Structures are given as C-alpha cells and as structure tokens.
C-alpha cells in the first residue's frame, strides 16, 4: 500500500500560499479603511492558516540528492533577488519617507511572498529542465 506523501513542489507551494495569506491580512489591516472587511479577512485567513498547518503535519516526501541541488540553486537565486530588492528599495527610498511599523511589516510580508513564489517557480523550472551546475 502506497503512503500518501506531500511532494516537494507541493510543500513549496503551500509555504508560498501561507505567506500570501499573511501578506494579504497584514496589508489589509494596514491599508484598508473598512474594518468590517478586515474582520472577515482575518476569519478566512485564520481558517486557511490552520488548514495549511494541518497539511504540513502530513508525511512529507524526503529530499533526494537532485532535489537538494535544485532547491539549493533556487534558494541561491532567491537570496540574490532579496539583495537586489533591498538595494533597489534603499536607492529609491528618500529620507523624507516615513513608514509606520505596520507598513514596514506589510512590505516585508509582500517581499517574502514574492520570494517564496519565485522559489516555487525556479524549483519547478529547474526540475523540468534539469540542472546544470
């Protein structure tokens, strides 16, 4: 009987989805004007995050050697993209811009989601193409 395991791609996708919901909830809390919408979003986000937590307890597929290499290459490119985003943000940010802590947390959550989504795309691309180091 075959065990039901979550593949590496699905694990990465679930992590990216979780960060999407975190980014949405933080962004709506910080930038939204209607508090009734925020209450519904918090309820839905909480339910979805609980579902993702339960899915993460499911048996996960072990990383084989090729998956580790591909994930390492994808992580390397994601780290480079974080550095580029940081440099770009610091170049275009001016001294007269003042961000609240909520705005900074929303921006960071959005950046983390973008990087996690990039990680899924890169892993899928290199997995289909094959990796050449």
Backbone as JSON, one array per atom type, in Angstrom:
{
  "sequence": "XXXXXXXXXXXXXXXXXXXXXXXXXXXXXXXXXXXXXXXXXXXXXXXXXXXXXXXXXXXXXXXXXXXXXXXXXXXXXXXXXXXXXXXXXXXXXXXXXXXXXXXXXXXXXXXXXXXXXXXXXXXXXXXXXXXXX",
  "N": [[0.84, -1.17, 0.0], [0.63, 2.15, -0.91], [2.0, 5.0, 0.64], [0.54, 8.12, 1.51], [1.99, 10.96, 0.55], [3.28, 14.3, 0.7], [4.5, 16.05, -2.0], [7.67, 17.61, -2.93], [7.34, 19.91, -4.48], [4.71, 20.58, -3.87], [4.99, 21.11, -1.16], [6.58, 23.44, -1.21], [4.84, 25.11, -2.61], [2.67, 25.26, -0.81], [3.92, 26.61, 1.29], [4.4, 29.09, 0.04], [1.75, 29.88, -0.47], [0.83, 30.17, 2.14], [2.34, 32.36, 2.98], [1.26, 34.21, 1.24], [-1.35, 34.57, 2.24], [-0.7, 35.62, 4.74], [0.56, 38.0, 3.96], [-1.59, 39.27, 2.68], [-3.41, 39.6, 4.81], [-1.96, 41.23, 6.6], [-1.47, 43.46, 4.98], [-4.09, 44.33, 4.38], [-4.93, 44.99, 6.94], [-3.3, 47.14, 7.47], [-3.63, 48.97, 5.33], [-6.33, 49.18, 4.68], [-9.55, 50.74, 4.85], [-12.04, 49.98, 5.7], [-13.31, 48.4, 8.4], [-14.99, 46.22, 8.73], [-14.61, 44.52, 6.57], [-12.01, 43.72, 7.08], [-12.35, 42.16, 9.38], [-13.69, 39.89, 8.34], [-11.73, 38.99, 6.58], [-9.68, 38.31, 8.36], [-10.88, 36.14, 9.67], [-11.2, 34.27, 7.56], [-8.51, 34.04, 6.78], [-7.38, 33.0, 9.11], [-8.63, 30.48, 9.21], [-7.67, 29.33, 6.83], [-4.89, 29.32, 7.37], [-4.81, 27.53, 9.51], [-5.6, 25.22, 8.16], [-3.39, 24.95, 6.43], [-1.41, 24.47, 8.33], [-2.23, 21.99, 9.35], [-1.94, 20.5, 7.0], [0.81, 20.59, 6.75], [1.63, 18.83, 8.66], [1.25, 16.42, 7.51], [2.7, 13.49, 6.04], [5.79, 14.17, 4.61], [7.53, 14.26, 1.53], [10.76, 12.9, 1.19], [13.78, 14.7, 0.6], [15.6, 14.07, -2.24], [18.92, 13.65, -3.65], [19.1, 15.12, -6.06], [16.92, 16.86, -5.8], [17.77, 18.36, -3.63], [19.98, 19.71, -4.75], [18.71, 21.2, -6.76], [16.95, 22.74, -5.21], [18.83, 24.12, -3.7], [20.03, 25.7, -5.69], [17.81, 27.23, -6.46], [17.28, 28.53, -4.03], [19.62, 30.03, -3.8], [19.34, 31.82, -5.94], [17.06, 33.15, -5.06], [18.01, 34.42, -2.76], [19.78, 36.21, -3.95], [17.89, 37.75, -5.3], [16.56, 38.91, -3.14], [18.59, 40.53, -2.16], [18.88, 42.28, -4.35], [16.33, 43.47, -4.35], [16.43, 44.77, -1.87], [18.55, 46.57, -2.29], [17.46, 48.07, -4.39], [15.22, 49.13, -3.08], [16.45, 50.68, -1.09], [17.82, 52.53, -2.64], [15.79, 53.94, -3.94], [14.29, 54.88, -1.85], [13.66, 57.72, 0.05], [14.92, 60.19, 2.34], [12.84, 61.67, 3.41], [10.68, 60.0, 3.45], [8.55, 58.37, 5.6], [7.85, 55.48, 7.25], [5.37, 53.6, 8.9], [5.36, 51.09, 11.5], [3.56, 49.09, 10.85], [3.27, 49.42, 8.08], [5.85, 48.77, 7.24], [5.95, 46.09, 8.04], [3.96, 45.05, 6.37], [5.1, 45.49, 3.84], [7.4, 43.89, 4.06], [6.18, 41.34, 4.36], [4.95, 41.09, 1.87], [7.21, 41.1, 0.21], [8.46, 38.75, 1.11], [6.53, 36.9, 0.3], [6.7, 37.22, -2.5], [9.32, 36.31, -2.95], [9.08, 33.66, -2.04], [7.22, 32.67, -3.9], [8.74, 32.97, -6.2], [10.69, 31.11, -5.61], [9.25, 28.69, -5.78], [8.58, 28.73, -8.51], [11.14, 28.73, -9.69], [12.17, 26.29, -8.72], [10.39, 24.47, -9.91], [10.91, 24.99, -12.61], [13.67, 24.34, -12.9], [13.5, 21.7, -12.14], [12.03, 20.53, -14.18], [13.61, 21.18, -16.39], [16.1, 20.27, -15.73], [19.18, 20.36, -14.01], [22.11, 22.23, -14.49], [25.18, 22.5, -13.34]],
  "CA": [[0.0, 0.0, 0.0], [1.45, 3.36, -1.04], [1.68, 6.03, 1.62], [0.15, 9.39, 0.95], [3.0, 11.94, 0.93], [3.24, 15.59, 0.03], [5.72, 16.19, -2.79], [8.48, 18.79, -2.65], [6.71, 21.06, -5.14], [3.52, 20.95, -3.1], [5.45, 21.72, 0.09], [7.0, 24.81, -1.51], [3.64, 25.84, -2.98], [1.91, 25.53, 0.41], [4.63, 27.67, 2.02], [4.15, 30.35, -0.66], [0.35, 30.25, -0.23], [0.71, 30.63, 3.52], [2.86, 33.73, 3.03], [0.3, 35.06, 0.54], [-2.42, 34.94, 3.16], [-0.12, 36.51, 5.76], [0.76, 39.31, 3.33], [-2.9, 39.89, 2.45], [-4.01, 40.04, 6.07], [-1.21, 42.38, 7.14], [-1.69, 44.61, 4.09], [-5.44, 44.86, 4.58], [-5.02, 45.62, 8.25], [-2.58, 48.41, 7.46], [-4.02, 49.91, 4.29], [-7.76, 49.19, 4.44], [-10.3, 51.71, 5.63], [-13.27, 49.36, 6.16], [-12.95, 47.42, 9.41], [-15.83, 45.03, 8.61], [-13.92, 43.65, 5.6], [-10.83, 43.18, 7.76], [-12.78, 41.08, 10.27], [-13.94, 38.71, 7.53], [-10.45, 38.52, 6.05], [-8.98, 37.64, 9.46], [-11.51, 34.84, 9.9], [-10.83, 33.4, 6.45], [-7.07, 33.81, 6.85], [-7.13, 32.09, 10.23], [-9.07, 29.14, 8.8], [-6.73, 28.84, 5.82], [-3.61, 29.04, 8.01], [-4.97, 26.28, 10.27], [-5.58, 24.14, 7.17], [-2.0, 24.78, 5.99], [-0.65, 23.86, 9.42], [-2.56, 20.57, 9.37], [-1.33, 19.87, 5.83], [2.25, 20.46, 6.95], [1.88, 17.65, 9.51], [1.15, 15.24, 6.68], [4.03, 12.96, 5.71], [6.4, 14.9, 3.53], [8.47, 13.5, 0.73], [12.16, 13.16, 1.51], [14.54, 15.34, -0.47], [16.69, 13.27, -2.77], [20.11, 14.45, -3.94], [18.8, 16.05, -7.14], [16.04, 17.89, -5.26], [18.6, 19.25, -2.8], [20.75, 20.58, -5.64], [17.79, 22.14, -7.41], [16.48, 23.67, -4.18], [19.97, 24.98, -3.38], [20.17, 26.7, -6.76], [16.66, 28.14, -6.36], [17.49, 29.37, -2.84], [20.7, 30.97, -4.13], [18.77, 32.88, -6.78], [16.13, 33.92, -4.22], [18.81, 35.3, -1.91], [20.25, 37.29, -4.82], [16.76, 38.65, -5.57], [16.33, 39.69, -1.93], [19.62, 41.57, -2.14], [18.53, 43.28, -5.36], [15.15, 44.22, -3.87], [16.89, 45.64, -0.79], [19.33, 47.66, -2.89], [16.52, 48.93, -5.1], [14.39, 49.86, -2.12], [17.26, 51.68, -0.4], [18.17, 53.59, -3.58], [14.63, 54.76, -4.25], [13.71, 55.45, -0.63], [14.23, 59.03, 0.37], [14.95, 60.48, 3.77], [11.58, 62.24, 3.87], [9.65, 58.96, 3.56], [8.46, 57.79, 6.93], [6.97, 54.33, 7.27], [4.98, 53.09, 10.2], [5.77, 49.69, 11.67], [2.6, 48.27, 10.11], [3.6, 49.49, 6.66], [7.08, 48.01, 7.05], [5.63, 44.66, 8.13], [3.23, 44.69, 5.15], [6.08, 45.45, 2.74], [8.22, 42.69, 4.24], [5.37, 40.16, 4.07], [4.78, 41.02, 0.42], [8.51, 40.7, -0.36], [8.66, 37.33, 1.41], [5.66, 36.12, -0.59], [7.27, 37.25, -3.86], [10.49, 35.44, -2.96], [8.63, 32.27, -1.93], [6.63, 32.31, -5.18], [9.87, 32.82, -7.11], [11.34, 29.85, -5.26], [8.44, 27.61, -6.36], [8.72, 28.78, -9.97], [12.5, 28.29, -10.04], [12.3, 24.86, -8.45], [9.64, 23.75, -10.94], [11.62, 25.18, -13.87], [14.91, 23.53, -12.89], [13.14, 20.3, -12.03], [11.63, 20.06, -15.51], [14.7, 21.38, -17.34], [17.32, 19.61, -15.3], [20.1, 21.37, -13.5], [23.49, 22.14, -15.0], [26.0, 23.32, -12.45]],
  "C": [[0.89, 1.25, 0.0], [1.01, 4.41, -0.02], [1.39, 7.34, 0.91], [1.12, 10.46, 1.44], [2.82, 13.22, 0.12], [4.56, 15.77, -0.7], [6.44, 17.5, -2.44], [7.85, 20.04, -3.26], [5.49, 21.53, -4.36], [3.9, 21.59, -1.77], [5.82, 23.18, -0.14], [5.79, 25.67, -1.86], [2.81, 26.2, -1.75], [2.58, 26.62, 1.24], [4.37, 29.03, 1.37], [2.71, 30.82, -0.44], [0.15, 30.78, 1.19], [1.22, 32.07, 3.63], [1.96, 34.69, 2.27], [-0.8, 35.5, 1.48], [-1.91, 35.84, 4.29], [0.05, 37.91, 5.19], [-0.57, 40.02, 3.11], [-3.49, 40.41, 3.76], [-3.28, 41.24, 6.66], [-1.46, 43.62, 6.29], [-3.08, 45.21, 4.28], [-5.59, 45.54, 5.93], [-4.39, 47.01, 8.21], [-3.18, 49.43, 6.49], [-5.52, 50.02, 4.05], [-8.45, 50.2, 5.35], [-11.57, 51.1, 6.23], [-12.93, 48.23, 7.14], [-13.79, 46.14, 9.31], [-15.19, 44.03, 7.64], [-12.73, 42.99, 6.27], [-11.22, 42.04, 8.69], [-13.03, 39.79, 9.5], [-12.64, 38.12, 6.98], [-9.66, 37.8, 7.13], [-9.57, 36.26, 9.73], [-11.1, 33.85, 8.81], [-9.35, 33.05, 6.49], [-6.73, 32.85, 7.98], [-7.51, 30.65, 9.87], [-8.08, 28.54, 7.8], [-5.38, 28.5, 6.45], [-3.68, 27.76, 8.85], [-4.96, 25.09, 9.32], [-4.15, 23.88, 6.69], [-1.15, 24.14, 7.07], [-0.95, 22.37, 9.49], [-1.97, 19.84, 8.16], [0.17, 19.7, 5.99], [2.59, 19.29, 7.86], [1.79, 16.35, 8.72], [2.56, 14.77, 6.31], [4.57, 13.66, 4.47], [7.41, 14.02, 2.82], [9.89, 13.89, 1.12], [12.85, 13.8, 0.3], [15.62, 14.38, -0.94], [17.84, 14.21, -3.16], [19.83, 15.5, -5.02], [17.9, 17.19, -6.64], [16.82, 18.87, -4.39], [19.42, 20.2, -3.66], [19.87, 21.63, -6.29], [17.31, 23.19, -6.41], [17.6, 24.62, -3.76], [20.16, 26.07, -4.42], [19.02, 27.71, -6.71], [16.82, 29.07, -5.15], [18.58, 30.41, -3.09], [20.16, 32.13, -4.96], [17.78, 33.74, -5.99], [16.89, 34.88, -3.3], [19.35, 36.47, -2.72], [19.11, 38.26, -5.12], [16.42, 39.49, -4.34], [17.33, 40.83, -1.83], [19.3, 42.66, -3.14], [17.32, 44.12, -4.94], [15.56, 45.2, -2.77], [17.68, 46.83, -1.34], [18.4, 48.62, -3.62], [15.66, 49.75, -4.17], [15.19, 50.95, -1.43], [17.66, 52.82, -1.33], [16.99, 54.52, -3.81], [13.94, 55.34, -3.02], [14.43, 56.76, -0.31], [14.17, 59.25, 1.87], [13.62, 61.02, 4.28], [10.43, 61.23, 3.89], [9.69, 58.36, 4.96], [7.43, 56.68, 6.89], [6.62, 53.97, 8.7], [5.41, 51.62, 10.3], [4.83, 48.74, 10.93], [2.89, 48.27, 8.61], [4.87, 48.7, 6.36], [6.8, 46.51, 7.11], [4.84, 44.21, 6.9], [4.17, 44.57, 3.96], [6.95, 44.21, 2.86], [7.45, 41.41, 3.95], [5.16, 39.99, 2.57], [6.08, 40.58, -0.26], [8.77, 39.23, -0.09], [7.77, 36.47, 0.53], [6.23, 36.09, -2.0], [8.47, 36.32, -3.96], [10.07, 33.97, -2.88], [7.98, 31.8, -3.23], [7.72, 32.12, -6.23], [10.59, 31.5, -6.86], [10.58, 28.66, -5.84], [8.62, 27.56, -7.87], [10.1, 28.28, -10.39], [12.69, 26.8, -9.82], [11.59, 24.04, -9.53], [10.37, 23.83, -12.28], [12.86, 24.28, -13.93], [14.61, 22.05, -12.76], [12.74, 19.73, -13.39], [12.8, 20.12, -16.49], [15.89, 20.51, -17.02], [18.31, 20.69, -14.91], [21.48, 21.14, -14.1], [24.34, 23.08, -14.17], [27.39, 23.48, -13.02]]
}
